[in-house]
Amino acid sequence: MPSSSLHLYTDSSPNGYKATIALEELALDYQLHHVRIEQGEHRAAEFLRLHPHGRIPVLVDQARDVTLFESAAILLYLAETHGRLIPQDHAGRWETMAWLIFHAASVGPVLGQRVHFEHFDQERYLPAIARYQQLSDAALATLDQRLVGRDWLAADQYTIADIANFGWLHIADVIGMSFDHHRHLCAWYQRVAQRPAVQRGIAIPEIATGP
């Protein structure tokens, strides 16, 4: 497969970081296309042909004629195509899938809503803020409990489940949303953050300074 066949369309965001971290962990060559959300580039006709809902990241694999959106799908594609970051045994594979989907269903969307109501909504609707604070803390408590006596979330190894959950927690850390009271989760976060590929991934295409 030609090294230039992978094209990643992304911005500095929690979902985008999942894709860049995975690509860096796999040491793959790819072409980066910076889609600047603040400038509305995700609504341009050219980008909407790749993802009709106008969200990043999008991965195009020209060699295999595959275009993928949704960060969980991209993580699964990269892991399965290259045989890394997901266990090969049946039980470990599905354990990883469960924690990946837990993130997609219960962590990312909830933290996204919390960031919106706490940092973007000008009306400061307090019931919504309280609701998403409670829901996000419950999700983080679940991750914290899972990590008691474990280094990683699934199958006793670093997988796409860890990458997925790290993406949003990195942004939470950047904007000062503390999760230090979840000590097992906090220790896991530091383990992931120290990986060289992760450090490269969160600097692409730019270092995040806010949500």
C-alpha positions in Angstrom: 0.0 0.0 0.0 1.5 3.4 -0.9 2.5 5.4 2.1 0.6 8.4 0.9 -2.7 6.7 0.5 -4.0 7.8 3.9 -5.5 11.3 4.2 -6.8 12.6 7.5 -9.1 15.6 7.7 -9.1 17.0 11.2 -8.8 19.9 13.6 -7.5 20.3 17.2 -10.3 18.6 19.0 -10.9 15.6 21.3 -12.3 13.5 18.5 -9.6 14.5 16.1 -6.9 13.6 18.6 -8.1 10.0 18.7 -7.3 9.6 15.0 -3.9 11.4 15.2 -2.8 9.4 18.2 -3.7 6.1 16.6 -1.9 7.0 13.4 1.2 8.0 15.4 1.0 4.9 17.5 0.9 2.8 14.3 3.8 4.9 12.8 1.8 5.3 9.6 2.5 7.9 6.9 -0.5 10.0 6.2 -1.4 13.4 4.6 -2.9 15.9 7.0 -5.6 18.2 5.9 -6.4 20.9 8.6 -10.1 21.6 8.7 -10.5 24.8 10.6 -13.8 24.5 12.4 -13.7 28.1 13.7 -13.5 29.3 10.1 -16.4 27.1 9.1 -14.4 24.9 6.8 -16.3 21.8 8.1 -19.4 23.2 6.3 -17.7 23.7 3.0 -19.1 21.7 0.1 -15.8 19.9 -0.5 -15.7 18.6 3.1 -19.4 17.7 3.2 -18.8 15.4 0.3 -16.6 13.4 2.6 -18.9 13.6 5.7 -22.4 14.9 5.0 -22.9 15.7 8.7 -19.9 18.1 8.7 -17.9 16.7 11.6 -14.2 15.8 12.0 -12.2 13.6 11.8 -12.5 11.9 8.4 -10.1 9.3 7.2 -9.7 8.5 3.5 -7.7 5.4 2.5 -7.3 5.9 -1.3 -5.5 2.5 -1.7 -8.6 0.7 -0.4 -11.2 3.1 -1.6 -12.5 3.7 1.9 -13.8 6.9 3.4 -14.6 6.8 7.1 -16.0 9.3 9.6 -16.8 8.9 13.3 -13.7 8.5 15.5 -14.6 5.1 16.8 -15.0 3.7 13.3 -11.7 5.2 12.3 -10.0 3.7 15.4 -11.4 0.2 14.6 -10.4 0.5 10.9 -6.9 1.4 11.7 -6.5 -1.2 14.4 -8.0 -4.0 12.4 -6.3 -3.1 9.1 -2.9 -3.0 10.7 -3.3 -5.7 13.4 -2.4 -3.6 16.4 -4.1 -1.7 19.2 -6.8 -4.3 19.4 -6.4 -7.9 20.8 -6.5 -10.8 18.4 -8.2 -13.2 20.8 -12.0 -13.3 20.9 -12.6 -12.3 24.5 -10.0 -9.5 24.5 -11.3 -8.1 21.2 -14.9 -7.8 22.5 -13.8 -6.4 25.8 -12.0 -3.7 23.9 -15.0 -3.1 21.8 -17.2 -2.7 24.8 -15.0 0.0 26.4 -14.7 1.7 23.0 -18.4 1.9 22.6 -18.9 2.9 26.3 -16.8 5.9 25.4 -18.7 6.6 22.2 -22.1 6.3 24.0 -21.5 7.5 27.5 -18.3 9.5 27.8 -17.6 11.6 24.7 -21.2 12.9 24.2 -21.7 13.7 27.9 -18.4 15.5 28.2 -19.2 17.4 25.0 -22.5 18.6 26.4 -20.9 19.6 29.6 -18.3 21.6 27.8 -21.0 23.3 25.7 -23.1 24.3 28.7 -20.2 25.3 30.9 -18.1 27.1 28.3 -20.1 28.1 25.3 -23.7 28.6 26.2 -24.1 32.3 27.0 -27.3 31.8 29.0 -25.6 29.7 31.7 -28.6 27.3 32.1 -27.8 26.0 35.5 -30.0 22.8 35.4 -28.3 21.7 32.3 -24.9 22.4 33.8 -25.8 20.4 36.9 -27.2 17.5 34.9 -24.1 17.1 32.7 -21.7 17.5 35.6 -23.5 14.7 37.3 -23.6 12.5 34.2 -20.0 13.1 33.4 -18.8 12.4 36.9 -20.8 9.2 36.9 -19.1 8.1 33.7 -15.7 9.0 34.9 -16.4 7.1 38.2 -17.1 4.0 36.1 -13.8 4.4 34.3 -12.1 4.9 37.6 -13.6 1.8 39.1 -12.6 -0.2 36.0 -9.0 0.8 36.4 -8.7 -0.4 40.0 -5.7 -2.8 39.8 -5.4 -2.3 36.0 -3.0 -0.3 33.9 -5.3 -0.3 30.8 -9.1 -0.4 30.2 -9.3 -3.6 28.3 -7.6 -7.0 27.9 -4.6 -6.0 30.1 -3.0 -4.0 27.2 -3.0 -0.6 25.6 -5.8 -0.5 23.0 -8.0 1.8 21.0 -10.3 1.9 24.0 -7.6 3.8 25.9 -7.0 6.1 23.0 -10.7 6.9 22.6 -11.2 7.8 26.3 -8.0 9.8 26.4 -9.1 12.1 23.7 -11.9 13.8 25.7 -10.0 13.6 29.0 -7.1 15.5 27.4 -9.4 18.4 26.6 -11.0 18.2 30.0 -7.5 18.6 31.4 -6.6 21.5 29.1 -9.7 23.5 30.1 -9.3 22.8 33.9 -12.1 20.3 34.3 -10.5 18.4 37.2 -10.9 14.6 37.6 -8.1 14.3 40.2 -10.6 12.8 42.7 -10.8 9.7 40.5 -7.3 8.6 41.4 -7.1 5.4 39.3 -8.4 7.3 36.3 -5.9 10.1 37.0 -3.0 7.6 37.1 -4.1 6.0 33.9 -4.4 9.4 32.2 -0.7 10.1 33.2 0.4 6.8 31.8 -1.3 7.4 28.4 -0.1 11.1 28.3 3.6 10.0 28.7 3.5 7.9 25.5 5.6 9.6 22.8 3.0 8.8 20.1 0.3 10.4 22.3 2.4 13.5 22.8 2.8 13.8 19.0 -0.8 13.1 18.4 -2.2 15.9 20.6 0.0 18.4 18.9 -1.5 17.7 15.5 -2.6 19.9 13.7 -2.2 22.4 16.5 -1.9 22.2 20.3 -5.3 22.7 21.9 -5.7 25.8 24.1 -9.4 25.4 24.7 -12.4 23.2 23.9 
